[in-house]
Amino acid sequence: MSRRDEILSLVDTVPSLPAVVCQLQEYLDDPEVNFDQLSRVIECDPGLTANVLQLANSAYFGWQGGIGSVRDAISRLGTKRIFQMVLCMSVAPMVRKPIKGYDLDSDSLWQHSVAVAICAEKIAAKRRPDVQPHAFTAGLLHDVGKVLLGTFVDVDDAPIKELVELDNLTFNEAERMVLGVDHAEVGAHLLEKWNLPQNVATVTRWHHEPARLEGDQRDLVDLIHVSDVICLDCGWGLGSDGLQYRLDEDAAARLDLKSGDAEEAAAQVMIGLDELLQVFTPDQKGASDGVQHPAR
């Protein structure tokens, strides 16, 4: 078996998303679903219920308390936002692990993921409102492939870094040279396995190379690519690979970013990041026992 096949086969050993996420996703595809049905799914999990209520009362979303039931939380935040937040809480245990091959500790990748999600959502609100509903989820999951591939990069760390330094390659180009696959493709493979929206998997696949993608999903890919670079430049999740990616200037131009947009988005990330990290860091039973990192 080739190294590429070995890595992709590892993806197939990752457990499915928690049942609550799958059930909520099914309900969101049902135009007849009501808030009571959604509430009952969440309320079966006390830890998840507490997190949803904390989120609904969060200043990040412009609220100052007053929500005491899951149904009211859904009414306040909307069904899509609730799904995003439940997905985040469920994925957090998987992402909050040391990623040795990228020199990331247990919090750095998670911090970077949430930062990119916030940044993308803020830029989308101003420049691409048509893709804003998917911006947070796509930003949060764009680097999920590092969780799996990091195990292998740890083994081949030196050859990858050597190629980056000597041949002036980007980190993902060096990954492909050494391993036959990069973390972006691995992440997309995982998200497809989880049956998440195809546009989110597509973003994950091409977020370092938006020029290679054509079609109606390019706006979202451009958005996550630029947000990723902004957050790396600010030092959120800057592992051994963080400075080895290149900004696609055409992607920034297609987004029609204006002077000061990046600085404004970064400032908004600074304001909201600590609060959302606190909400999304599971400390209770329930959703916190979600997806686990597979053993090699």
C-alpha positions in Angstrom: 0.0 0.0 0.0 1.4 3.4 -0.9 1.8 6.1 1.7 -1.0 8.1 0.2 -3.4 5.1 0.3 -2.3 4.3 3.9 -3.1 7.9 4.9 -6.5 8.0 3.2 -7.4 4.6 4.7 -6.8 6.1 8.1 -9.6 8.6 7.4 -12.0 5.7 7.1 -11.3 4.7 10.7 -12.4 8.0 12.1 -15.8 7.6 14.0 -18.8 9.3 12.6 -20.0 12.6 14.0 -22.1 12.3 17.2 -25.7 11.2 16.7 -27.0 14.6 17.8 -25.1 16.4 14.9 -26.4 13.9 12.3 -30.0 14.2 13.6 -29.9 18.0 13.6 -28.5 17.9 10.1 -31.4 15.7 9.0 -33.9 18.1 10.7 -32.4 21.1 9.0 -33.0 19.5 5.6 -36.7 19.1 6.5 -38.8 22.2 5.8 -41.5 21.0 8.1 -39.3 20.8 11.2 -40.2 22.9 14.2 -38.3 24.4 17.1 -39.8 21.9 19.5 -38.3 18.9 17.6 -34.9 20.5 17.5 -35.1 21.4 21.2 -35.8 17.8 22.2 -32.7 16.6 20.3 -30.4 19.0 22.1 -32.0 18.7 25.5 -31.2 14.9 25.6 -27.6 16.1 26.2 -27.2 18.1 29.4 -23.7 19.3 28.6 -24.8 20.4 25.1 -27.8 22.2 26.5 -25.6 24.2 28.9 -23.3 25.2 26.0 -26.1 26.2 23.7 -27.7 28.4 26.5 -24.3 29.9 27.2 -23.9 30.7 23.5 -27.3 32.2 23.2 -26.6 34.6 26.0 -23.1 35.4 24.6 -22.1 39.0 24.1 -20.4 37.9 20.9 -23.8 37.7 19.3 -24.9 41.0 20.8 -27.1 39.6 23.5 -27.1 40.3 27.2 -28.7 37.3 28.8 -32.3 36.5 29.3 -32.4 33.1 27.4 -33.3 30.2 29.7 -34.6 27.5 27.3 -33.2 25.7 24.3 -36.2 26.6 22.3 -35.7 30.3 22.9 -32.0 29.9 22.0 -33.0 28.4 18.7 -35.4 31.2 18.1 -32.8 33.8 18.9 -29.8 32.3 17.0 -31.6 30.5 14.2 -31.5 26.9 13.1 -28.4 27.2 11.0 -26.4 28.9 13.7 -27.4 26.3 16.2 -26.3 23.5 13.9 -22.9 25.3 13.4 -22.4 25.6 17.2 -23.4 22.0 17.9 -21.0 20.9 15.2 -18.2 23.0 16.7 -18.7 21.6 20.2 -18.7 18.1 18.8 -15.6 18.5 16.8 -13.6 20.4 19.5 -12.3 17.2 21.3 -10.8 16.0 18.0 -9.2 19.3 17.1 -7.9 20.1 20.6 -5.0 17.7 20.4 -1.3 18.2 20.0 -0.3 18.1 16.3 3.3 17.1 16.5 4.1 17.2 12.8 3.1 20.8 12.7 4.6 21.8 16.1 1.1 22.8 17.4 0.1 22.3 21.0 -3.3 21.1 22.1 -4.9 24.6 21.9 -3.1 26.2 18.9 -5.0 24.5 16.1 -8.3 25.0 17.8 -7.5 28.7 18.4 -6.6 29.1 14.8 -9.7 27.2 13.6 -12.1 29.4 15.6 -10.1 32.6 14.6 -10.5 31.8 10.9 -14.2 31.0 11.4 -14.8 34.4 13.0 -12.6 36.3 10.5 -14.3 34.7 7.5 -17.8 35.4 8.9 -16.9 39.1 9.5 -15.3 39.6 6.0 -18.2 37.8 4.4 -20.7 40.1 6.0 -19.1 43.0 4.3 -17.8 41.6 1.0 -19.6 38.3 0.3 -23.0 38.1 2.1 -24.1 35.4 -0.2 -21.6 32.9 1.3 -21.8 34.1 4.9 -24.1 31.3 6.0 -21.3 28.8 5.3 -18.3 31.0 6.3 -18.1 30.0 10.0 -18.4 26.2 9.4 -15.9 26.3 6.5 -13.5 28.4 8.5 -13.7 26.2 11.5 -13.1 22.9 9.6 -10.6 24.0 7.0 -7.5 22.5 8.7 -9.1 19.4 10.1 -6.9 17.3 7.9 -3.9 18.3 10.1 -5.4 16.2 13.0 -5.0 13.1 10.9 -2.0 13.9 8.8 -0.1 15.3 11.7 0.6 11.8 12.9 2.4 11.0 9.6 4.1 14.4 9.3 5.7 13.7 12.7 7.4 10.8 11.1 8.5 12.7 7.9 8.9 16.1 9.5 12.6 16.6 8.4 12.1 15.8 4.7 9.1 18.1 4.5 10.8 21.0 6.1 13.9 20.4 4.1 12.0 20.6 0.8 10.3 23.8 2.0 13.6 25.4 2.8 15.7 24.2 -0.1 13.2 24.1 -2.9 11.1 27.1 -1.9 8.0 25.0 -1.8 4.9 25.7 0.2 4.3 23.4 3.1 1.4 21.6 1.4 3.4 21.2 -1.8 6.2 19.5 0.3 3.6 17.3 2.0 2.5 16.0 -1.4 6.1 15.4 -2.4 6.9 13.3 0.7 3.5 11.7 1.6 1.7 11.7 -1.7 -1.1 13.8 -0.2 -1.5 17.0 1.7 -3.6 17.9 4.8 -6.1 19.8 2.7 -7.1 16.7 0.6 -7.1 14.5 3.8 -9.5 17.0 5.5 -11.8 17.1 2.5 -11.9 13.3 2.4 -12.9 13.3 6.1 -15.7 15.9 5.7 -17.1 14.0 2.7 -17.1 10.9 4.9 -19.1 12.8 7.5 -21.6 13.9 4.8 -21.1 17.5 5.6 -22.1 20.0 2.9 -20.0 19.6 -0.3 -19.0 23.2 -0.4 -17.4 22.9 3.0 -15.4 19.9 1.9 -14.4 21.8 -1.3 -13.2 24.7 0.7 -11.1 22.4 2.8 -9.6 20.8 -0.3 -8.6 24.1 -2.0 -8.1 26.6 0.7 -4.4 26.9 0.1 -4.7 26.9 -3.7 -7.9 28.8 -4.7 -6.6 29.4 -8.2 -7.0 25.7 -9.0 -10.7 25.9 -8.4 -13.3 27.1 -10.9 -17.0 27.5 -10.5 -19.6 28.9 -8.1 -17.7 27.8 -4.9 -14.7 29.9 -5.5 -16.0 32.9 -3.5 -16.1 30.7 -0.4 -12.7 29.3 -1.1 -11.2 32.7 -1.6 -12.8 33.9 1.7 -11.3 31.1 3.7 -7.9 31.3 2.0 -7.6 35.1 2.8 -9.0 34.6 6.4 -6.5 31.8 7.0 -3.6 34.0 5.9 -4.8 36.9 8.0 -5.0 34.8 11.1 -1.6 33.2 10.5 -0.1 36.6 10.1 -1.6 37.6 13.4 0.0 34.6 15.1 -3.2 32.5 15.8 -2.1 28.9 15.4 1.3 29.6 13.9 2.9 26.2 13.8 6.0 25.0 11.9 4.0 25.4 8.6 2.3 28.7 9.3 4.8 31.0 7.5 5.2 28.5 4.6 1.9 29.4 2.7 1.5 32.1 0.1 -1.3 34.6 -0.2 -3.0 34.3 -3.6 -3.3 38.0 -4.4 -6.0 37.2 -7.0 -8.2 35.7 -4.3 -8.0 38.9 -2.3 -8.7 41.0 -5.4 -11.8 38.8 -6.3 -13.1 39.5 -2.8 -12.7 43.2 -3.4 -11.0 43.7 -0.1 -10.5 47.4 0.7 -7.7 49.0 2.7 -8.2 48.3 6.3 -10.6 45.3 5.8 -8.0 42.8 7.1 -7.1 44.9 10.1 -10.8 45.4 10.9 -11.5 41.7 10.7 -8.5 40.9 12.9 -9.7 43.3 15.5 -13.1 41.7 15.5 -11.4 38.3 16.0 -9.5 39.6 19.0 -12.8 40.8 20.5 -14.7 37.5 20.0 -12.1 34.8 20.2 -11.7 34.4 23.9 -15.4 34.3 24.5 -16.1 31.7 21.8 -13.1 29.5 22.9 -14.6 29.5 26.4 -18.0 28.4 25.0 -16.6 25.8 22.6 -14.1 24.2 25.1 -16.1 21.3 26.5 -15.8 20.7 30.2 -18.9 18.6 30.7 -20.1 15.1 29.7 -22.2 14.8 26.6 -21.2 16.6 23.5 -17.7 16.9 24.9 -17.3 13.1 24.3 -17.7 13.5 20.6 -15.3 12.6 17.8 -12.1 11.1 19.0 -8.7 11.0 17.2 -8.1 7.5 15.7 -5.2 5.5 17.0 -2.6 4.5 14.5 
